[in-house]
Amino acid sequence: MVSVSTNDVRDVINVSSADIPDDKILKMVKRAEVTLELELGKEIDYNSCSDSEKEFITVLAAIYAICYLTGGSAVGLSFSIGDQNVSVLSKAPPLDVLQSELERILRNLKQPYVGSA
């Protein structure tokens, strides 16, 4: 069993603890955990989960983190200094790539029910 860490989430989108504090990341991890529980219909613990569950929670929390970063203020976290433009998310993968990864992981986590009627 493995655990989801705040650094795992930050690594997905290449940000630091200065960009998003641990307490915010942990809330995102918990929300992602609950989402996965609802999708799979079973209890999940982000502190002790399978590799696939960890990957799903990490990627979904990273998507939440991107939303947090881009919606943090009216101008976001992109800013200009003279002729230089800086963006915290310049190294983050595109959201559609993360969404595709999330869907692929979820398909593999959902196991078909085989039973008798």
Chimera marker file (.cmm) of the C-alpha trace (Angstrom):
<marker_set name="trace">
<marker id="1" x="0.000" y="0.000" z="0.000" r="1" g="1" b="0" radius="0.5"/>
<marker id="2" x="1.125" y="3.538" z="-0.762" r="1" g="1" b="0" radius="0.5"/>
<marker id="3" x="0.297" y="7.042" z="0.405" r="1" g="1" b="0" radius="0.5"/>
<marker id="4" x="-0.519" y="10.259" z="-1.466" r="1" g="1" b="0" radius="0.5"/>
<marker id="5" x="1.719" y="13.132" z="-0.376" r="1" g="1" b="0" radius="0.5"/>
<marker id="6" x="1.429" y="16.855" z="-0.951" r="1" g="1" b="0" radius="0.5"/>
<marker id="7" x="4.649" y="16.712" z="-2.951" r="1" g="1" b="0" radius="0.5"/>
<marker id="8" x="3.172" y="14.039" z="-5.245" r="1" g="1" b="0" radius="0.5"/>
<marker id="9" x="0.422" y="16.483" z="-6.197" r="1" g="1" b="0" radius="0.5"/>
<marker id="10" x="2.804" y="19.398" z="-6.638" r="1" g="1" b="0" radius="0.5"/>
<marker id="11" x="5.120" y="17.298" z="-8.817" r="1" g="1" b="0" radius="0.5"/>
<marker id="12" x="2.328" y="16.665" z="-11.341" r="1" g="1" b="0" radius="0.5"/>
<marker id="13" x="2.004" y="20.377" z="-12.081" r="1" g="1" b="0" radius="0.5"/>
<marker id="14" x="5.555" y="21.466" z="-11.219" r="1" g="1" b="0" radius="0.5"/>
<marker id="15" x="4.776" y="23.910" z="-8.418" r="1" g="1" b="0" radius="0.5"/>
<marker id="16" x="6.298" y="24.385" z="-4.979" r="1" g="1" b="0" radius="0.5"/>
<marker id="17" x="4.982" y="24.658" z="-1.437" r="1" g="1" b="0" radius="0.5"/>
<marker id="18" x="5.356" y="28.424" z="-1.794" r="1" g="1" b="0" radius="0.5"/>
<marker id="19" x="2.721" y="28.292" z="-4.557" r="1" g="1" b="0" radius="0.5"/>
<marker id="20" x="0.199" y="26.128" z="-2.663" r="1" g="1" b="0" radius="0.5"/>
<marker id="21" x="0.533" y="25.381" z="1.070" r="1" g="1" b="0" radius="0.5"/>
<marker id="22" x="0.252" y="21.845" z="2.444" r="1" g="1" b="0" radius="0.5"/>
<marker id="23" x="-3.114" y="22.435" z="4.127" r="1" g="1" b="0" radius="0.5"/>
<marker id="24" x="-4.695" y="23.458" z="0.798" r="1" g="1" b="0" radius="0.5"/>
<marker id="25" x="-3.191" y="20.461" z="-1.010" r="1" g="1" b="0" radius="0.5"/>
<marker id="26" x="-4.406" y="18.082" z="1.715" r="1" g="1" b="0" radius="0.5"/>
<marker id="27" x="-7.968" y="19.398" z="1.317" r="1" g="1" b="0" radius="0.5"/>
<marker id="28" x="-7.710" y="18.753" z="-2.427" r="1" g="1" b="0" radius="0.5"/>
<marker id="29" x="-6.383" y="15.240" z="-1.779" r="1" g="1" b="0" radius="0.5"/>
<marker id="30" x="-9.291" y="14.535" z="0.593" r="1" g="1" b="0" radius="0.5"/>
<marker id="31" x="-11.814" y="15.795" z="-1.994" r="1" g="1" b="0" radius="0.5"/>
<marker id="32" x="-10.209" y="13.585" z="-4.634" r="1" g="1" b="0" radius="0.5"/>
<marker id="33" x="-10.336" y="10.631" z="-2.230" r="1" g="1" b="0" radius="0.5"/>
<marker id="34" x="-14.072" y="11.155" z="-1.637" r="1" g="1" b="0" radius="0.5"/>
<marker id="35" x="-14.687" y="11.453" z="-5.382" r="1" g="1" b="0" radius="0.5"/>
<marker id="36" x="-12.937" y="8.129" z="-5.977" r="1" g="1" b="0" radius="0.5"/>
<marker id="37" x="-14.918" y="6.518" z="-3.136" r="1" g="1" b="0" radius="0.5"/>
<marker id="38" x="-18.164" y="7.635" z="-4.775" r="1" g="1" b="0" radius="0.5"/>
<marker id="39" x="-17.046" y="6.405" z="-8.196" r="1" g="1" b="0" radius="0.5"/>
<marker id="40" x="-15.990" y="2.983" z="-6.915" r="1" g="1" b="0" radius="0.5"/>
<marker id="41" x="-18.556" y="2.562" z="-4.152" r="1" g="1" b="0" radius="0.5"/>
<marker id="42" x="-15.954" y="1.612" z="-1.567" r="1" g="1" b="0" radius="0.5"/>
<marker id="43" x="-13.910" y="3.198" z="1.197" r="1" g="1" b="0" radius="0.5"/>
<marker id="44" x="-10.485" y="4.559" z="0.194" r="1" g="1" b="0" radius="0.5"/>
<marker id="45" x="-7.758" y="5.914" z="2.466" r="1" g="1" b="0" radius="0.5"/>
<marker id="46" x="-5.269" y="8.196" z="0.706" r="1" g="1" b="0" radius="0.5"/>
<marker id="47" x="-2.726" y="7.289" z="3.411" r="1" g="1" b="0" radius="0.5"/>
<marker id="48" x="-2.948" y="3.594" z="2.535" r="1" g="1" b="0" radius="0.5"/>
<marker id="49" x="-4.158" y="2.830" z="-0.978" r="1" g="1" b="0" radius="0.5"/>
<marker id="50" x="-3.204" y="0.928" z="-4.121" r="1" g="1" b="0" radius="0.5"/>
<marker id="51" x="-0.871" y="2.397" z="-6.729" r="1" g="1" b="0" radius="0.5"/>
<marker id="52" x="-3.796" y="2.995" z="-9.113" r="1" g="1" b="0" radius="0.5"/>
<marker id="53" x="-5.882" y="4.690" z="-6.414" r="1" g="1" b="0" radius="0.5"/>
<marker id="54" x="-2.903" y="6.865" z="-5.501" r="1" g="1" b="0" radius="0.5"/>
<marker id="55" x="-2.438" y="7.894" z="-9.115" r="1" g="1" b="0" radius="0.5"/>
<marker id="56" x="-6.116" y="8.811" z="-9.512" r="1" g="1" b="0" radius="0.5"/>
<marker id="57" x="-6.197" y="10.839" z="-6.285" r="1" g="1" b="0" radius="0.5"/>
<marker id="58" x="-2.919" y="12.575" z="-7.157" r="1" g="1" b="0" radius="0.5"/>
<marker id="59" x="-4.002" y="13.567" z="-10.667" r="1" g="1" b="0" radius="0.5"/>
<marker id="60" x="-7.451" y="14.758" z="-9.565" r="1" g="1" b="0" radius="0.5"/>
<marker id="61" x="-5.925" y="16.769" z="-6.708" r="1" g="1" b="0" radius="0.5"/>
<marker id="62" x="-3.488" y="18.281" z="-9.237" r="1" g="1" b="0" radius="0.5"/>
<marker id="63" x="-6.448" y="19.380" z="-11.372" r="1" g="1" b="0" radius="0.5"/>
<marker id="64" x="-7.978" y="20.962" z="-8.260" r="1" g="1" b="0" radius="0.5"/>
<marker id="65" x="-4.631" y="22.674" z="-7.636" r="1" g="1" b="0" radius="0.5"/>
<marker id="66" x="-4.605" y="24.145" z="-11.146" r="1" g="1" b="0" radius="0.5"/>
<marker id="67" x="-8.096" y="25.495" z="-10.540" r="1" g="1" b="0" radius="0.5"/>
<marker id="68" x="-6.941" y="26.951" z="-7.223" r="1" g="1" b="0" radius="0.5"/>
<marker id="69" x="-3.934" y="28.617" z="-8.857" r="1" g="1" b="0" radius="0.5"/>
<marker id="70" x="-5.812" y="30.089" z="-11.776" r="1" g="1" b="0" radius="0.5"/>
<marker id="71" x="-8.765" y="31.265" z="-9.708" r="1" g="1" b="0" radius="0.5"/>
<marker id="72" x="-6.752" y="32.668" z="-6.808" r="1" g="1" b="0" radius="0.5"/>
<marker id="73" x="-7.398" y="36.265" z="-7.800" r="1" g="1" b="0" radius="0.5"/>
<marker id="74" x="-8.900" y="38.386" z="-10.552" r="1" g="1" b="0" radius="0.5"/>
<marker id="75" x="-5.597" y="38.332" z="-12.435" r="1" g="1" b="0" radius="0.5"/>
<marker id="76" x="-4.574" y="34.794" z="-11.484" r="1" g="1" b="0" radius="0.5"/>
<marker id="77" x="-0.947" y="34.053" z="-10.731" r="1" g="1" b="0" radius="0.5"/>
<marker id="78" x="0.388" y="35.227" z="-14.079" r="1" g="1" b="0" radius="0.5"/>
<marker id="79" x="2.084" y="38.576" z="-13.946" r="1" g="1" b="0" radius="0.5"/>
<marker id="80" x="4.422" y="40.808" z="-15.936" r="1" g="1" b="0" radius="0.5"/>
<marker id="81" x="7.608" y="42.534" z="-14.881" r="1" g="1" b="0" radius="0.5"/>
<marker id="82" x="8.850" y="44.845" z="-17.594" r="1" g="1" b="0" radius="0.5"/>
<marker id="83" x="9.094" y="42.773" z="-20.756" r="1" g="1" b="0" radius="0.5"/>
<marker id="84" x="9.154" y="39.424" z="-18.915" r="1" g="1" b="0" radius="0.5"/>
<marker id="85" x="6.033" y="37.350" z="-18.377" r="1" g="1" b="0" radius="0.5"/>
<marker id="86" x="5.971" y="34.823" z="-15.576" r="1" g="1" b="0" radius="0.5"/>
<marker id="87" x="3.369" y="32.148" z="-14.886" r="1" g="1" b="0" radius="0.5"/>
<marker id="88" x="3.370" y="29.624" z="-12.059" r="1" g="1" b="0" radius="0.5"/>
<marker id="89" x="1.632" y="27.152" z="-14.385" r="1" g="1" b="0" radius="0.5"/>
<marker id="90" x="4.058" y="27.480" z="-17.302" r="1" g="1" b="0" radius="0.5"/>
<marker id="91" x="5.387" y="23.947" z="-16.670" r="1" g="1" b="0" radius="0.5"/>
<marker id="92" x="2.042" y="22.331" z="-15.827" r="1" g="1" b="0" radius="0.5"/>
<marker id="93" x="0.648" y="19.751" z="-18.255" r="1" g="1" b="0" radius="0.5"/>
<marker id="94" x="-2.507" y="20.723" z="-20.176" r="1" g="1" b="0" radius="0.5"/>
<marker id="95" x="-5.780" y="19.957" z="-18.389" r="1" g="1" b="0" radius="0.5"/>
<marker id="96" x="-7.001" y="17.711" z="-21.209" r="1" g="1" b="0" radius="0.5"/>
<marker id="97" x="-3.935" y="15.491" z="-20.729" r="1" g="1" b="0" radius="0.5"/>
<marker id="98" x="-4.658" y="15.207" z="-17.006" r="1" g="1" b="0" radius="0.5"/>
<marker id="99" x="-8.340" y="14.551" z="-17.676" r="1" g="1" b="0" radius="0.5"/>
<marker id="100" x="-7.522" y="11.752" z="-20.138" r="1" g="1" b="0" radius="0.5"/>
<marker id="101" x="-5.171" y="10.196" z="-17.605" r="1" g="1" b="0" radius="0.5"/>
<marker id="102" x="-7.878" y="10.400" z="-14.935" r="1" g="1" b="0" radius="0.5"/>
<marker id="103" x="-10.449" y="8.695" z="-17.159" r="1" g="1" b="0" radius="0.5"/>
<marker id="104" x="-7.979" y="5.929" z="-18.101" r="1" g="1" b="0" radius="0.5"/>
<marker id="105" x="-7.135" y="5.228" z="-14.467" r="1" g="1" b="0" radius="0.5"/>
<marker id="106" x="-10.801" y="5.212" z="-13.430" r="1" g="1" b="0" radius="0.5"/>
<marker id="107" x="-11.708" y="2.746" z="-16.206" r="1" g="1" b="0" radius="0.5"/>
<marker id="108" x="-9.027" y="0.387" z="-14.916" r="1" g="1" b="0" radius="0.5"/>
<marker id="109" x="-10.093" y="0.817" z="-11.285" r="1" g="1" b="0" radius="0.5"/>
<marker id="110" x="-13.730" y="0.019" z="-11.997" r="1" g="1" b="0" radius="0.5"/>
<marker id="111" x="-14.056" y="-3.707" z="-12.098" r="1" g="1" b="0" radius="0.5"/>
<marker id="112" x="-17.057" y="-5.271" z="-13.814" r="1" g="1" b="0" radius="0.5"/>
<marker id="113" x="-19.554" y="-6.996" z="-11.548" r="1" g="1" b="0" radius="0.5"/>
<marker id="114" x="-19.935" y="-10.691" z="-12.257" r="1" g="1" b="0" radius="0.5"/>
<marker id="115" x="-22.806" y="-12.346" z="-10.463" r="1" g="1" b="0" radius="0.5"/>
<marker id="116" x="-25.891" y="-14.443" z="-10.923" r="1" g="1" b="0" radius="0.5"/>
<marker id="117" x="-29.462" y="-13.279" z="-11.077" r="1" g="1" b="0" radius="0.5"/>
<link id1="1" id2="2" r="1" g="1" b="0" radius="0.2"/>
<link id1="2" id2="3" r="1" g="1" b="0" radius="0.2"/>
<link id1="3" id2="4" r="1" g="1" b="0" radius="0.2"/>
<link id1="4" id2="5" r="1" g="1" b="0" radius="0.2"/>
<link id1="5" id2="6" r="1" g="1" b="0" radius="0.2"/>
<link id1="6" id2="7" r="1" g="1" b="0" radius="0.2"/>
<link id1="7" id2="8" r="1" g="1" b="0" radius="0.2"/>
<link id1="8" id2="9" r="1" g="1" b="0" radius="0.2"/>
<link id1="9" id2="10" r="1" g="1" b="0" radius="0.2"/>
<link id1="10" id2="11" r="1" g="1" b="0" radius="0.2"/>
<link id1="11" id2="12" r="1" g="1" b="0" radius="0.2"/>
<link id1="12" id2="13" r="1" g="1" b="0" radius="0.2"/>
<link id1="13" id2="14" r="1" g="1" b="0" radius="0.2"/>
<link id1="14" id2="15" r="1" g="1" b="0" radius="0.2"/>
<link id1="15" id2="16" r="1" g="1" b="0" radius="0.2"/>
<link id1="16" id2="17" r="1" g="1" b="0" radius="0.2"/>
<link id1="17" id2="18" r="1" g="1" b="0" radius="0.2"/>
<link id1="18" id2="19" r="1" g="1" b="0" radius="0.2"/>
<link id1="19" id2="20" r="1" g="1" b="0" radius="0.2"/>
<link id1="20" id2="21" r="1" g="1" b="0" radius="0.2"/>
<link id1="21" id2="22" r="1" g="1" b="0" radius="0.2"/>
<link id1="22" id2="23" r="1" g="1" b="0" radius="0.2"/>
<link id1="23" id2="24" r="1" g="1" b="0" radius="0.2"/>
<link id1="24" id2="25" r="1" g="1" b="0" radius="0.2"/>
<link id1="25" id2="26" r="1" g="1" b="0" radius="0.2"/>
<link id1="26" id2="27" r="1" g="1" b="0" radius="0.2"/>
<link id1="27" id2="28" r="1" g="1" b="0" radius="0.2"/>
<link id1="28" id2="29" r="1" g="1" b="0" radius="0.2"/>
<link id1="29" id2="30" r="1" g="1" b="0" radius="0.2"/>
<link id1="30" id2="31" r="1" g="1" b="0" radius="0.2"/>
<link id1="31" id2="32" r="1" g="1" b="0" radius="0.2"/>
<link id1="32" id2="33" r="1" g="1" b="0" radius="0.2"/>
<link id1="33" id2="34" r="1" g="1" b="0" radius="0.2"/>
<link id1="34" id2="35" r="1" g="1" b="0" radius="0.2"/>
<link id1="35" id2="36" r="1" g="1" b="0" radius="0.2"/>
<link id1="36" id2="37" r="1" g="1" b="0" radius="0.2"/>
<link id1="37" id2="38" r="1" g="1" b="0" radius="0.2"/>
<link id1="38" id2="39" r="1" g="1" b="0" radius="0.2"/>
<link id1="39" id2="40" r="1" g="1" b="0" radius="0.2"/>
<link id1="40" id2="41" r="1" g="1" b="0" radius="0.2"/>
<link id1="41" id2="42" r="1" g="1" b="0" radius="0.2"/>
<link id1="42" id2="43" r="1" g="1" b="0" radius="0.2"/>
<link id1="43" id2="44" r="1" g="1" b="0" radius="0.2"/>
<link id1="44" id2="45" r="1" g="1" b="0" radius="0.2"/>
<link id1="45" id2="46" r="1" g="1" b="0" radius="0.2"/>
<link id1="46" id2="47" r="1" g="1" b="0" radius="0.2"/>
<link id1="47" id2="48" r="1" g="1" b="0" radius="0.2"/>
<link id1="48" id2="49" r="1" g="1" b="0" radius="0.2"/>
<link id1="49" id2="50" r="1" g="1" b="0" radius="0.2"/>
<link id1="50" id2="51" r="1" g="1" b="0" radius="0.2"/>
<link id1="51" id2="52" r="1" g="1" b="0" radius="0.2"/>
<link id1="52" id2="53" r="1" g="1" b="0" radius="0.2"/>
<link id1="53" id2="54" r="1" g="1" b="0" radius="0.2"/>
<link id1="54" id2="55" r="1" g="1" b="0" radius="0.2"/>
<link id1="55" id2="56" r="1" g="1" b="0" radius="0.2"/>
<link id1="56" id2="57" r="1" g="1" b="0" radius="0.2"/>
<link id1="57" id2="58" r="1" g="1" b="0" radius="0.2"/>
<link id1="58" id2="59" r="1" g="1" b="0" radius="0.2"/>
<link id1="59" id2="60" r="1" g="1" b="0" radius="0.2"/>
<link id1="60" id2="61" r="1" g="1" b="0" radius="0.2"/>
<link id1="61" id2="62" r="1" g="1" b="0" radius="0.2"/>
<link id1="62" id2="63" r="1" g="1" b="0" radius="0.2"/>
<link id1="63" id2="64" r="1" g="1" b="0" radius="0.2"/>
<link id1="64" id2="65" r="1" g="1" b="0" radius="0.2"/>
<link id1="65" id2="66" r="1" g="1" b="0" radius="0.2"/>
<link id1="66" id2="67" r="1" g="1" b="0" radius="0.2"/>
<link id1="67" id2="68" r="1" g="1" b="0" radius="0.2"/>
<link id1="68" id2="69" r="1" g="1" b="0" radius="0.2"/>
<link id1="69" id2="70" r="1" g="1" b="0" radius="0.2"/>
<link id1="70" id2="71" r="1" g="1" b="0" radius="0.2"/>
<link id1="71" id2="72" r="1" g="1" b="0" radius="0.2"/>
<link id1="72" id2="73" r="1" g="1" b="0" radius="0.2"/>
<link id1="73" id2="74" r="1" g="1" b="0" radius="0.2"/>
<link id1="74" id2="75" r="1" g="1" b="0" radius="0.2"/>
<link id1="75" id2="76" r="1" g="1" b="0" radius="0.2"/>
<link id1="76" id2="77" r="1" g="1" b="0" radius="0.2"/>
<link id1="77" id2="78" r="1" g="1" b="0" radius="0.2"/>
<link id1="78" id2="79" r="1" g="1" b="0" radius="0.2"/>
<link id1="79" id2="80" r="1" g="1" b="0" radius="0.2"/>
<link id1="80" id2="81" r="1" g="1" b="0" radius="0.2"/>
<link id1="81" id2="82" r="1" g="1" b="0" radius="0.2"/>
<link id1="82" id2="83" r="1" g="1" b="0" radius="0.2"/>
<link id1="83" id2="84" r="1" g="1" b="0" radius="0.2"/>
<link id1="84" id2="85" r="1" g="1" b="0" radius="0.2"/>
<link id1="85" id2="86" r="1" g="1" b="0" radius="0.2"/>
<link id1="86" id2="87" r="1" g="1" b="0" radius="0.2"/>
<link id1="87" id2="88" r="1" g="1" b="0" radius="0.2"/>
<link id1="88" id2="89" r="1" g="1" b="0" radius="0.2"/>
<link id1="89" id2="90" r="1" g="1" b="0" radius="0.2"/>
<link id1="90" id2="91" r="1" g="1" b="0" radius="0.2"/>
<link id1="91" id2="92" r="1" g="1" b="0" radius="0.2"/>
<link id1="92" id2="93" r="1" g="1" b="0" radius="0.2"/>
<link id1="93" id2="94" r="1" g="1" b="0" radius="0.2"/>
<link id1="94" id2="95" r="1" g="1" b="0" radius="0.2"/>
<link id1="95" id2="96" r="1" g="1" b="0" radius="0.2"/>
<link id1="96" id2="97" r="1" g="1" b="0" radius="0.2"/>
<link id1="97" id2="98" r="1" g="1" b="0" radius="0.2"/>
<link id1="98" id2="99" r="1" g="1" b="0" radius="0.2"/>
<link id1="99" id2="100" r="1" g="1" b="0" radius="0.2"/>
<link id1="100" id2="101" r="1" g="1" b="0" radius="0.2"/>
<link id1="101" id2="102" r="1" g="1" b="0" radius="0.2"/>
<link id1="102" id2="103" r="1" g="1" b="0" radius="0.2"/>
<link id1="103" id2="104" r="1" g="1" b="0" radius="0.2"/>
<link id1="104" id2="105" r="1" g="1" b="0" radius="0.2"/>
<link id1="105" id2="106" r="1" g="1" b="0" radius="0.2"/>
<link id1="106" id2="107" r="1" g="1" b="0" radius="0.2"/>
<link id1="107" id2="108" r="1" g="1" b="0" radius="0.2"/>
<link id1="108" id2="109" r="1" g="1" b="0" radius="0.2"/>
<link id1="109" id2="110" r="1" g="1" b="0" radius="0.2"/>
<link id1="110" id2="111" r="1" g="1" b="0" radius="0.2"/>
<link id1="111" id2="112" r="1" g="1" b="0" radius="0.2"/>
<link id1="112" id2="113" r="1" g="1" b="0" radius="0.2"/>
<link id1="113" id2="114" r="1" g="1" b="0" radius="0.2"/>
<link id1="114" id2="115" r="1" g="1" b="0" radius="0.2"/>
<link id1="115" id2="116" r="1" g="1" b="0" radius="0.2"/>
<link id1="116" id2="117" r="1" g="1" b="0" radius="0.2"/>
</marker_set>
